[in-house]
Amino acid sequence: MTGSIRKLIPMAVLAGVLALSVACTQAKPSPTPGVTPPTQGSGDVTGTTPSPDVGAPTGNGTSSGSGSFFGGSPFFGSSSAEAAGYSYYTAPQVGAGTQAGIWVGGSGRVVITPDLAILSVGVEAHNKSVELARDDAAKAMTAIMDALKRNGIADKDIRTEYFNIQPQYVWNDFAKRQDITGYQVTNQLSVKTRDLNAVGTLIDEVSQAGGDLVRMNGVSFTTEHPETFSGQAREAAVKDALAKAQQFATLTGVTLGKLAYISETGGNVPVYRDYAKGAVAMAEAGGAAPTPISTGEMEITVYVQAVFGIA
């Protein structure tokens, strides 16, 4: 019996050592004095903020470098720390000045009567060889330019916009290829005129001079000095923005601060009128009916965006 007791003593001692080891492993570390542990499942922090020498969190799904929280969602301006085995996070903080102040847009519009017309006129010739097509186009364009000069258009107001020679093809189904059947020559002019009352007459004479080769691609009306009217529209746009900003401040009970930012965001100048159908109708009628052209009015609009502080 004594021998049996002696054998049981070492086994009891070993069991006690193992139990003590398990108990130590499961014990939770005590938090640093002054820091209240967070509630389980919460990212909020209460209590005293730890000193700057407390290490950043590592493991357990947290990362001090990215400011992520249990899954890696980044927070702008958030911070994290770990003290005595407990990780905690401050609430996300939006950067100061983001969308702060009063943001407004302003527009200014000036209605004017155009004083300049720009015609887009050209010729298009087709023939079996380049030489013949070019010669046809050259004769038609010479006749058109003569008509322009007879109507008082100066050389400085006539500009070649486009010139092109290209082959024309037809599909050869027997040979399974494209065969050249001829050539096309295109010559396009941009013409300025300040006599807006004579635009219709100018179109008629140019169409007659160019014959079947003439191509009328449009006319636009504008002003020769748009910067003057753009300045007036810009001034009106700034005043509009100022009035809106002051109204916002008054309605919200704040004091309008200094201008922090202003930018011009767009505008428009040209007015386009298509008279190609009218020219075709005139040609089909044998030139008997003059081409009617109306200049009308045009608008110059400027848009601005401004940001003001709140005093």
Order of alpha helices (4+ residues) and beta strands (2+ residues): alpha-beta-beta-beta-beta-alpha-beta-beta-alpha-beta-alpha-beta-beta-alpha-beta
